[in-house]
Amino acid sequence: MRRARVTGKLMMAGAALQMLLFVCGLKRHSYLALALPVSVAMLAQTALTFWLGWTMLTMEEEVEEP
C-alpha cells in the first residue's frame, strides 16, 4: 500500500507541474502550449488504434465443433 501512495503522490505532483507549465505557456501566448498537448494526444490515440488493429489481426480464429 505504501508504494501505491508514493506513486499517487508522484502522479499528482506531475499533473500539477504540467498544468502550471501549460497555464504559464498560455499566458505567454505560446503556440507550443497548445501544439504539444494536442500532438501527444493524437500520438496516443494513433498508437492505441494501431495496437487494437494489431491485436485483431493476430487473433486466432475460434474453430466451431460440429
Biopython code that builds the backbone (N, CA, C, O; Angstrom):
import numpy as np
from Bio.PDB.StructureBuilder import StructureBuilder

atoms = [
    (1, "MET", "N", (0.823, -1.194, 0.000)),
    (1, "MET", "CA", (0.000, 0.000, 0.000)),
    (1, "MET", "C", (0.865, 1.256, 0.000)),
    (1, "MET", "O", (0.491, 2.270, -0.589)),
    (2, "ARG", "N", (2.003, 1.191, 0.649)),
    (2, "ARG", "CA", (2.869, 2.367, 0.730)),
    (2, "ARG", "C", (3.368, 2.768, -0.656)),
    (2, "ARG", "O", (3.444, 3.955, -0.973)),
    (3, "ARG", "N", (3.704, 1.784, -1.476)),
    (3, "ARG", "CA", (4.210, 2.067, -2.815)),
    (3, "ARG", "C", (3.139, 2.746, -3.667)),
    (3, "ARG", "O", (3.449, 3.637, -4.458)),
    (4, "ALA", "N", (1.898, 2.334, -3.513)),
    (4, "ALA", "CA", (0.797, 2.946, -4.254)),
    (4, "ALA", "C", (0.628, 4.403, -3.854)),
    (4, "ALA", "O", (0.350, 5.254, -4.699)),
    (5, "ARG", "N", (0.796, 4.691, -2.573)),
    (5, "ARG", "CA", (0.665, 6.085, -2.117)),
    (5, "ARG", "C", (1.775, 6.966, -2.692)),
    (5, "ARG", "O", (1.525, 8.098, -3.107)),
    (6, "VAL", "N", (2.991, 6.442, -2.713)),
    (6, "VAL", "CA", (4.112, 7.206, -3.270)),
    (6, "VAL", "C", (3.885, 7.455, -4.760)),
    (6, "VAL", "O", (4.114, 8.559, -5.252)),
    (7, "THR", "N", (3.437, 6.433, -5.467)),
    (7, "THR", "CA", (3.150, 6.580, -6.890)),
    (7, "THR", "C", (2.039, 7.600, -7.109)),
    (7, "THR", "O", (2.117, 8.419, -8.025)),
    (8, "GLY", "N", (1.010, 7.553, -6.277)),
    (8, "GLY", "CA", (-0.086, 8.519, -6.383)),
    (8, "GLY", "C", (0.391, 9.943, -6.162)),
    (8, "GLY", "O", (-0.013, 10.855, -6.883)),
    (9, "LYS", "N", (1.246, 10.138, -5.171)),
    (9, "LYS", "CA", (1.784, 11.478, -4.895)),
    (9, "LYS", "C", (2.618, 11.979, -6.071)),
    (9, "LYS", "O", (2.529, 13.149, -6.442)),
    (10, "LEU", "N", (3.428, 11.099, -6.659)),
    (10, "LEU", "CA", (4.243, 11.497, -7.800)),
    (10, "LEU", "C", (3.369, 11.857, -9.005)),
    (10, "LEU", "O", (3.662, 12.808, -9.730)),
    (11, "MET", "N", (2.306, 11.098, -9.209)),
    (11, "MET", "CA", (1.397, 11.396, -10.317)),
    (11, "MET", "C", (0.704, 12.742, -10.103)),
    (11, "MET", "O", (0.549, 13.519, -11.045)),
    (12, "MET", "N", (0.290, 13.014, -8.870)),
    (12, "MET", "CA", (-0.363, 14.289, -8.573)),
    (12, "MET", "C", (0.606, 15.456, -8.756)),
    (12, "MET", "O", (0.227, 16.499, -9.287)),
    (13, "ALA", "N", (1.845, 15.287, -8.321)),
    (13, "ALA", "CA", (2.845, 16.339, -8.481)),
    (13, "ALA", "C", (3.138, 16.580, -9.965)),
    (13, "ALA", "O", (3.270, 17.724, -10.398)),
    (14, "GLY", "N", (3.239, 15.499, -10.736)),
    (14, "GLY", "CA", (3.471, 15.640, -12.173)),
    (14, "GLY", "C", (2.326, 16.342, -12.870)),
    (14, "GLY", "O", (2.548, 17.183, -13.741)),
    (15, "ALA", "N", (1.095, 16.003, -12.493)),
    (15, "ALA", "CA", (-0.070, 16.646, -13.098)),
    (15, "ALA", "C", (-0.126, 18.131, -12.741)),
    (15, "ALA", "O", (-0.443, 18.966, -13.588)),
    (16, "ALA", "N", (0.182, 18.456, -11.487)),
    (16, "ALA", "CA", (0.182, 19.859, -11.068)),
    (16, "ALA", "C", (1.259, 20.652, -11.811)),
    (16, "ALA", "O", (1.020, 21.781, -12.238)),
    (17, "LEU", "N", (2.438, 20.059, -11.961)),
    (17, "LEU", "CA", (3.519, 20.728, -12.696)),
    (17, "LEU", "C", (3.143, 20.926, -14.155)),
    (17, "LEU", "O", (3.392, 21.988, -14.726)),
    (18, "GLN", "N", (2.547, 19.914, -14.756)),
    (18, "GLN", "CA", (2.132, 20.024, -16.158)),
    (18, "GLN", "C", (1.104, 21.135, -16.328)),
    (18, "GLN", "O", (1.187, 21.908, -17.283)),
    (19, "MET", "N", (0.133, 21.228, -15.417)),
    (19, "MET", "CA", (-0.882, 22.265, -15.518)),
    (19, "MET", "C", (-0.274, 23.646, -15.314)),
    (19, "MET", "O", (-0.658, 24.597, -15.995)),
    (20, "LEU", "N", (0.671, 23.766, -14.384)),
    (20, "LEU", "CA", (1.338, 25.044, -14.164)),
    (20, "LEU", "C", (2.095, 25.488, -15.415)),
    (20, "LEU", "O", (2.011, 26.652, -15.806)),
    (21, "LEU", "N", (2.829, 24.575, -16.041)),
    (21, "LEU", "CA", (3.559, 24.916, -17.262)),
    (21, "LEU", "C", (2.607, 25.271, -18.405)),
    (21, "LEU", "O", (2.892, 26.167, -19.199)),
    (22, "PHE", "N", (1.487, 24.574, -18.484)),
    (22, "PHE", "CA", (0.501, 24.855, -19.517)),
    (22, "PHE", "C", (-0.086, 26.256, -19.349)),
    (22, "PHE", "O", (-0.203, 27.001, -20.322)),
    (23, "VAL", "N", (-0.454, 26.613, -18.125)),
    (23, "VAL", "CA", (-1.033, 27.941, -17.871)),
    (23, "VAL", "C", (0.002, 29.030, -18.127)),
    (23, "VAL", "O", (-0.327, 30.074, -18.689)),
    (24, "CYS", "N", (1.239, 28.800, -17.724)),
    (24, "CYS", "CA", (2.299, 29.791, -17.999)),
    (24, "CYS", "C", (2.503, 29.972, -19.493)),
    (24, "CYS", "O", (2.703, 31.092, -19.963)),
    (25, "GLY", "N", (2.455, 28.880, -20.241)),
    (25, "GLY", "CA", (2.594, 28.965, -21.694)),
    (25, "GLY", "C", (1.438, 29.710, -22.331)),
    (25, "GLY", "O", (1.643, 30.471, -23.277)),
    (26, "LEU", "N", (0.230, 29.509, -21.833)),
    (26, "LEU", "CA", (-0.928, 30.227, -22.372)),
    (26, "LEU", "C", (-0.836, 31.724, -22.082)),
    (26, "LEU", "O", (-1.200, 32.547, -22.923)),
    (27, "LYS", "N", (-0.353, 32.072, -20.904)),
    (27, "LYS", "CA", (-0.209, 33.494, -20.558)),
    (27, "LYS", "C", (0.819, 34.182, -21.449)),
    (27, "LYS", "O", (0.706, 35.376, -21.724)),
    (28, "ARG", "N", (1.827, 33.424, -21.904)),
    (28, "ARG", "CA", (2.848, 33.986, -22.788)),
    (28, "ARG", "C", (2.426, 33.926, -24.246)),
    (28, "ARG", "O", (3.183, 34.331, -25.127)),
    (29, "HIS", "N", (1.222, 33.423, -24.509)),
    (29, "HIS", "CA", (0.702, 33.263, -25.875)),
    (29, "HIS", "C", (1.634, 32.380, -26.704)),
    (29, "HIS", "O", (1.939, 32.680, -27.859)),
    (30, "SER", "N", (2.073, 31.292, -26.088)),
    (30, "SER", "CA", (2.985, 30.372, -26.755)),
    (30, "SER", "C", (2.193, 29.353, -27.577)),
    (30, "SER", "O", (1.256, 28.730, -27.077)),
    (31, "TYR", "N", (2.576, 29.197, -28.820)),
    (31, "TYR", "CA", (1.940, 28.218, -29.695)),
    (31, "TYR", "C", (2.194, 26.800, -29.194)),
    (31, "TYR", "O", (1.327, 25.936, -29.324)),
    (32, "LEU", "N", (3.366, 26.550, -28.626)),
    (32, "LEU", "CA", (3.719, 25.211, -28.161)),
    (32, "LEU", "C", (2.857, 24.762, -26.988)),
    (32, "LEU", "O", (2.694, 23.561, -26.767)),
    (33, "ALA", "N", (2.303, 25.705, -26.233)),
    (33, "ALA", "CA", (1.452, 25.340, -25.098)),
    (33, "ALA", "C", (0.219, 24.586, -25.576)),
    (33, "ALA", "O", (-0.313, 23.752, -24.844)),
    (34, "LEU", "N", (-0.233, 24.860, -26.764)),
    (34, "LEU", "CA", (-1.382, 24.148, -27.321)),
    (34, "LEU", "C", (-0.952, 23.025, -28.257)),
    (34, "LEU", "O", (-1.580, 21.966, -28.281)),
    (35, "ALA", "N", (0.097, 23.241, -29.015)),
    (35, "ALA", "CA", (0.502, 22.264, -30.022)),
    (35, "ALA", "C", (1.039, 20.975, -29.398)),
    (35, "ALA", "O", (0.726, 19.888, -29.885)),
    (36, "LEU", "N", (1.825, 21.067, -28.353)),
    (36, "LEU", "CA", (2.411, 19.862, -27.765)),
    (36, "LEU", "C", (1.376, 18.940, -27.122)),
    (36, "LEU", "O", (1.405, 17.738, -27.389)),
    (37, "PRO", "N", (0.463, 19.443, -26.289)),
    (37, "PRO", "CA", (-0.540, 18.521, -25.732)),
    (37, "PRO", "C", (-1.436, 17.894, -26.805)),
    (37, "PRO", "O", (-1.792, 16.719, -26.705)),
    (38, "VAL", "N", (-1.794, 18.655, -27.810)),
    (38, "VAL", "CA", (-2.624, 18.111, -28.888)),
    (38, "VAL", "C", (-1.847, 17.053, -29.654)),
    (38, "VAL", "O", (-2.407, 16.017, -30.013)),
    (39, "SER", "N", (-0.578, 17.293, -29.908)),
    (39, "SER", "CA", (0.254, 16.310, -30.609)),
    (39, "SER", "C", (0.403, 15.029, -29.796)),
    (39, "SER", "O", (0.336, 13.933, -30.353)),
    (40, "VAL", "N", (0.604, 15.153, -28.500)),
    (40, "VAL", "CA", (0.744, 13.979, -27.640)),
    (40, "VAL", "C", (-0.564, 13.188, -27.610)),
    (40, "VAL", "O", (-0.545, 11.958, -27.669)),
    (41, "ALA", "N", (-1.696, 13.884, -27.519)),
    (41, "ALA", "CA", (-2.987, 13.198, -27.507)),
    (41, "ALA", "C", (-3.225, 12.463, -28.826)),
    (41, "ALA", "O", (-3.726, 11.339, -28.831)),
    (42, "MET", "N", (-2.872, 13.090, -29.927)),
    (42, "MET", "CA", (-3.046, 12.459, -31.231)),
    (42, "MET", "C", (-2.135, 11.241, -31.372)),
    (42, "MET", "O", (-2.549, 10.219, -31.919)),
    (43, "LEU", "N", (-0.912, 11.342, -30.889)),
    (43, "LEU", "CA", (0.017, 10.217, -30.926)),
    (43, "LEU", "C", (-0.516, 9.060, -30.084)),
    (43, "LEU", "O", (-0.444, 7.908, -30.511)),
    (44, "ALA", "N", (-1.043, 9.343, -28.907)),
    (44, "ALA", "CA", (-1.598, 8.298, -28.046)),
    (44, "ALA", "C", (-2.787, 7.617, -28.706)),
    (44, "ALA", "O", (-2.916, 6.394, -28.653)),
    (45, "GLN", "N", (-3.648, 8.399, -29.323)),
    (45, "GLN", "CA", (-4.824, 7.832, -30.000)),
    (45, "GLN", "C", (-4.396, 6.968, -31.173)),
    (45, "GLN", "O", (-4.963, 5.895, -31.380)),
    (46, "THR", "N", (-3.418, 7.404, -31.939)),
    (46, "THR", "CA", (-2.927, 6.640, -33.074)),
    (46, "THR", "C", (-2.271, 5.340, -32.615)),
    (46, "THR", "O", (-2.487, 4.291, -33.223)),
    (47, "ALA", "N", (-1.480, 5.399, -31.558)),
    (47, "ALA", "CA", (-0.838, 4.195, -31.035)),
    (47, "ALA", "C", (-1.879, 3.203, -30.521)),
    (47, "ALA", "O", (-1.746, 2.000, -30.743)),
    (48, "LEU", "N", (-2.903, 3.689, -29.842)),
    (48, "LEU", "CA", (-3.958, 2.812, -29.346)),
    (48, "LEU", "C", (-4.704, 2.144, -30.495)),
    (48, "LEU", "O", (-5.017, 0.955, -30.427)),
    (49, "THR", "N", (-4.987, 2.901, -31.546)),
    (49, "THR", "CA", (-5.672, 2.345, -32.707)),
    (49, "THR", "C", (-4.810, 1.301, -33.401)),
    (49, "THR", "O", (-5.315, 0.253, -33.805)),
    (50, "PHE", "N", (-3.516, 1.571, -33.544)),
    (50, "PHE", "CA", (-2.606, 0.616, -34.164)),
    (50, "PHE", "C", (-2.532, -0.664, -33.342)),
    (50, "PHE", "O", (-2.571, -1.762, -33.897)),
    (51, "TRP", "N", (-2.425, -0.529, -32.024)),
    (51, "TRP", "CA", (-2.364, -1.696, -31.142)),
    (51, "TRP", "C", (-3.640, -2.527, -31.243)),
    (51, "TRP", "O", (-3.583, -3.756, -31.281)),
    (52, "LEU", "N", (-4.776, -1.865, -31.286)),
    (52, "LEU", "CA", (-6.041, -2.579, -31.412)),
    (52, "LEU", "C", (-6.110, -3.329, -32.746)),
    (52, "LEU", "O", (-6.540, -4.482, -32.788)),
    (53, "GLY", "N", (-5.692, -2.686, -33.818)),
    (53, "GLY", "CA", (-5.657, -3.345, -35.121)),
    (53, "GLY", "C", (-4.711, -4.528, -35.140)),
    (53, "GLY", "O", (-5.040, -5.570, -35.707)),
    (54, "TRP", "N", (-3.549, -4.391, -34.533)),
    (54, "TRP", "CA", (-2.581, -5.489, -34.469)),
    (54, "TRP", "C", (-3.159, -6.666, -33.695)),
    (54, "TRP", "O", (-3.011, -7.820, -34.099)),
    (55, "THR", "N", (-3.819, -6.366, -32.580)),
    (55, "THR", "CA", (-4.430, -7.422, -31.778)),
    (55, "THR", "C", (-5.496, -8.156, -32.575)),
    (55, "THR", "O", (-5.579, -9.383, -32.519)),
    (56, "MET", "N", (-6.308, -7.418, -33.315)),
    (56, "MET", "CA", (-7.351, -8.044, -34.118)),
    (56, "MET", "C", (-6.751, -8.863, -35.259)),
    (56, "MET", "O", (-7.281, -9.917, -35.612)),
    (57, "LEU", "N", (-5.657, -8.387, -35.833)),
    (57, "LEU", "CA", (-5.019, -9.079, -36.939)),
    (57, "LEU", "C", (-4.403, -10.398, -36.501)),
    (57, "LEU", "O", (-4.497, -11.390, -37.223)),
    (58, "THR", "N", (-3.781, -10.428, -35.345)),
    (58, "THR", "CA", (-3.052, -11.613, -34.907)),
    (58, "THR", "C", (-3.892, -12.549, -34.042)),
    (58, "THR", "O", (-3.380, -13.561, -33.564)),
    (59, "MET", "N", (-5.147, -12.239, -33.835)),
    (59, "MET", "CA", (-6.009, -13.080, -33.020)),
    (59, "MET", "C", (-6.329, -14.373, -33.771)),
    (59, "MET", "O", (-6.623, -14.357, -34.967)),
    (60, "GLU", "N", (-6.268, -15.478, -33.056)),
    (60, "GLU", "CA", (-6.574, -16.758, -33.663)),
    (60, "GLU", "C", (-8.095, -16.935, -33.754)),
    (60, "GLU", "O", (-8.839, -16.550, -32.853)),
    (61, "GLU", "N", (-8.526, -17.527, -34.864)),
    (61, "GLU", "CA", (-9.955, -17.757, -35.038)),
    (61, "GLU", "C", (-10.395, -18.946, -34.220)),
    (61, "GLU", "O", (-9.653, -19.915, -34.067)),
    (62, "GLU", "N", (-11.595, -18.873, -33.698)),
    (62, "GLU", "CA", (-12.165, -19.996, -32.951)),
    (62, "GLU", "C", (-12.726, -21.008, -33.942)),
    (62, "GLU", "O", (-13.418, -20.639, -34.891)),
    (63, "VAL", "N", (-12.425, -22.285, -33.721)),
    (63, "VAL", "CA", (-12.934, -23.346, -34.586)),
    (63, "VAL", "C", (-14.184, -23.915, -33.929)),
    (63, "VAL", "O", (-14.144, -24.361, -32.782)),
    (64, "GLU", "N", (-15.279, -23.898, -34.653)),
    (64, "GLU", "CA", (-16.522, -24.417, -34.105)),
    (64, "GLU", "C", (-16.534, -25.934, -34.207)),
    (64, "GLU", "O", (-16.135, -26.503, -35.224)),
    (65, "GLU", "N", (-16.987, -26.572, -33.163)),
    (65, "GLU", "CA", (-17.110, -28.032, -33.146)),
    (65, "GLU", "C", (-18.404, -28.439, -33.853)),
    (65, "GLU", "O", (-19.457, -27.870, -33.564)),
    (66, "PRO", "N", (-18.356, -29.418, -34.781)),
    (66, "PRO", "CA", (-19.597, -29.844, -35.468)),
    (66, "PRO", "C", (-20.500, -30.685, -34.576)),
    (66, "PRO", "O", (-21.569, -31.114, -35.008)),
]
sb = StructureBuilder()
sb.init_structure("model")
sb.init_model(0)
sb.init_chain("A")
sb.init_seg("    ")
for serial, (resi, resn, name, xyz) in enumerate(atoms, 1):
    if name == "N":
        sb.init_residue(resn, " ", resi, " ")
    sb.init_atom(name, np.array(xyz, "f"), 0.0, 1.0, " ", f" {name:<3s}", serial, name[0])
structure = sb.get_structure()
